[in-house]
Amino acid sequence: MDSTSHIMMRKVETFGLVMSVLLLIYWGLVFLWPSLFEFTITDVIFEMLWVLMMLLIVLAPVLSVTLWIWRKMNVKSISFYSLLINLITIIFLVVEATS
């Protein structure tokens, strides 16, 4: 892999990690702080983002798994940690939605 593609792969992995952390924060706020929706501005922001977040909760693990496989399933890769955060988020969503 040449230097340019390595840098590009690193940027994509970093974007995936940031996206995963933002997903975890978003869904954590939605389920753990229900009074957040009492304020008009935060209610509008969260209502505008929910469709995007539903899409990302499906696409983020796919991106993370793809990048992790591309990195030869290296546990030290950023995409592995992104995948772990995505799995934690999904488990959190399932537990909160069923309780």
ABEGO torsion letter per residue (X at the ends): XBAAAAAAAAAAAAAAAAAAAAAAAAAAAAAABAAAAABAAAAAAAAAAAAAAAAAAAAAAAAAAAAAAAAGGBAABAAAAAAAAAAAAAAAAAAAAAX
